[in-house]
Amino acid sequence: MAEKFLTEYSWPGNIRELKNVIERAIILESEDTILLEHLPQEIVAKTGGSGAGPVAFNLPPEGIDIEDVERELIRQALELSEGNQSKAAKKLSLGIDAFRYRMKKFGFL
């Protein structure tokens, strides 16, 4: 199944992005076969995978601090992933570097 997603993804980063995804799957996973759950969420989501789709959210009339929302999403992702940063990043469709940047920004690191 992962093969379908790898071939259908547009690879905007070209061969370097593909190489990084394959290397990451090999390094982080212990199985001999790359499975769908080994792929970054952005690849699964952009190729019509089982992503949840857009989130329905109604902005309160008084507005909201977007950084408070982002901080809470980071916290929840870490909680759901039992502190595993890679899994938490996947839950938010973020690369690990972007996720760690946000963790540092909000004082989680």
C-alpha positions as CSV (number, residue, x, y, z in Angstrom):
1,M,0.0,0.0,0.0
2,A,2.9,2.4,0.8
3,E,4.1,2.0,-2.8
4,K,0.9,3.5,-4.2
5,F,1.4,6.6,-2.0
6,L,5.1,6.9,-2.9
7,T,4.3,6.7,-6.7
8,E,1.3,9.1,-6.6
9,Y,2.9,11.8,-4.5
10,S,4.1,14.8,-6.6
11,W,7.5,15.1,-4.8
12,P,8.0,18.8,-4.9
13,G,11.4,18.4,-3.3
14,N,12.3,16.0,-6.2
15,I,14.7,13.1,-5.6
16,R,16.2,14.6,-2.5
17,E,12.8,14.5,-0.7
18,L,12.2,10.9,-1.8
19,K,15.6,9.9,-0.7
20,N,15.0,11.5,2.8
21,V,11.7,9.8,3.2
22,I,13.2,6.4,2.3
23,E,16.2,6.9,4.6
24,R,14.0,8.0,7.5
25,A,11.7,5.0,7.1
26,I,14.8,2.7,7.1
27,I,16.4,4.3,10.1
28,L,13.3,4.8,12.3
29,E,11.5,1.5,11.6
30,S,12.6,-2.0,12.2
31,E,10.6,-3.8,9.6
32,D,11.9,-5.0,6.2
33,T,9.0,-3.4,4.3
34,I,8.0,0.2,4.2
35,L,4.4,0.4,5.4
36,L,1.9,3.3,5.1
37,E,2.4,4.3,8.8
38,H,6.2,4.7,8.1
39,L,5.4,7.6,5.6
40,P,5.2,11.2,6.6
41,Q,1.6,12.4,7.1
42,E,2.0,15.0,4.3
43,I,2.5,12.3,1.7
44,V,-0.4,10.3,2.8
45,A,-2.7,13.4,3.1
46,K,-1.7,14.8,-0.3
47,T,-2.2,11.6,-2.2
48,G,-5.8,11.0,-1.0
49,G,-5.0,8.9,2.0
50,S,-6.9,8.2,5.1
51,G,-6.3,11.7,6.5
52,A,-9.2,13.2,8.5
53,G,-9.6,16.1,6.1
54,P,-10.3,19.7,7.0
55,V,-11.2,20.4,10.5
56,A,-14.4,22.3,11.2
57,F,-13.7,25.2,13.5
58,N,-15.8,28.3,14.1
59,L,-13.9,31.4,15.0
60,P,-15.4,33.1,18.1
61,P,-16.8,36.6,17.4
62,E,-14.3,38.0,19.9
63,G,-11.4,36.4,18.0
64,I,-8.7,34.1,19.3
65,D,-4.9,34.1,19.8
66,I,-3.6,31.7,17.1
67,E,-0.5,31.0,19.2
68,D,-2.6,29.7,22.0
69,V,-4.3,27.3,19.6
70,E,-1.0,26.2,18.2
71,R,0.5,25.7,21.7
72,E,-2.5,23.6,22.7
73,L,-2.3,21.4,19.5
74,I,1.4,20.8,20.2
75,R,0.6,19.8,23.8
76,Q,-2.3,17.5,22.7
77,A,-0.2,15.8,20.0
78,L,2.6,15.1,22.5
79,E,0.1,13.8,25.0
80,L,-1.6,11.5,22.5
81,S,1.9,10.3,21.3
82,E,3.1,9.7,24.9
83,G,5.9,12.2,24.3
84,N,7.1,10.6,21.1
85,Q,8.0,13.7,19.0
86,S,8.0,11.9,15.6
87,K,4.5,10.5,16.2
88,A,3.3,13.9,17.5
89,A,4.7,15.6,14.4
90,K,2.9,13.1,12.2
91,K,-0.4,13.8,14.0
92,L,-0.1,17.5,13.0
93,S,1.3,16.8,9.5
94,L,4.5,18.5,10.4
95,G,8.1,17.5,9.6
96,I,10.1,16.7,12.8
97,D,12.2,19.9,12.4
98,A,9.1,22.1,12.1
99,F,7.6,20.3,15.1
100,R,10.7,20.7,17.3
101,Y,10.9,24.4,16.3
102,R,7.3,24.9,17.6
103,M,8.1,22.8,20.8
104,K,11.0,25.2,21.5
105,K,8.9,28.2,20.6
106,F,6.3,27.3,23.2
107,G,8.7,26.0,25.9
108,F,8.2,22.3,25.5
109,L,11.9,21.7,25.0
